[in-house]
């Protein structure tokens, strides 16, 4: 139908209004946003009512030309889902140079383009907002992100320690601003299916994050006009309080064998689904492999 909008800008000197702008909205090819299927706790559907069974792979990071190639190959193979990190080695939205609350437009545009390309190929994206390495100094893979984090007090941020990212009032306030930015920037893309707070934040020295997840998921659900699905991920079963939250829409687990100790992952997937079935929500095996150290090809 016909719609009209105007821009209202407020600052310390008062308020200004633009002239009205008018536009027409017509039906397009999109099936709408991803939803939990009413009446069935295990499945998804789109606003259109079309069912959606997510099949895809993790394309966590890369250059835009790599995303274009890989998303095309994924769609060509019948895939309809991928998972993308807003976290190193991908571009970040906030830098230690600018500080928290100031957003890098070139970095933000990177995800505009990924969501655009995904939408053109019928692929739904789970956007991972942070990785556990954002709050540590180093691990098996080498130097991590915390020394360069804009939330680190050493860089002018509010958090004296990684754990304080979850508990410091100023850090929590700034992160709600961060969520407000990603809502404003990305929420209108129908290719965005799921917000994922963390990749594998398994309480690595920070204690329980259930309170933080509860606050942020409720805030995100209340302020996202399209009410995208929300989750987080663990490499273990995860916190019961998190999965029971009414604002968390699906449970998720990552499983990697220890250098070939598990050669048949089918029983692992089935057992994991049963473990999470008690929460009566769709369940996703978000990452999966025979070994976290080496390629599955080494075990052929």
ABEGO torsion letter per residue (X at the ends): XBBBBBBBBBBAAEBBBBBBBBBBBBBBABAEBBBBBBGBAABBBBAAGBBBBBBBBBBABEBAAAAAAAAAAAAAAGBABBBBBBBOABBBABBAAAEBGBBBAAAAAAAAAAAAAAAAAGBBBBBBABBAAAABABBAAEBBAAAABAABAAAGBABABAAAAAABAAAAAAAAAAAAAAAAAAAABAABABBBABBGBAGBGAEBAAAAAAAAAAAAAAABAAGBBBBBBBABAEBAAAAABAABABBBBBBBBBGGABABAAAAAAAAAAAAAAAGBBBBBABBBABAABBAAAAX
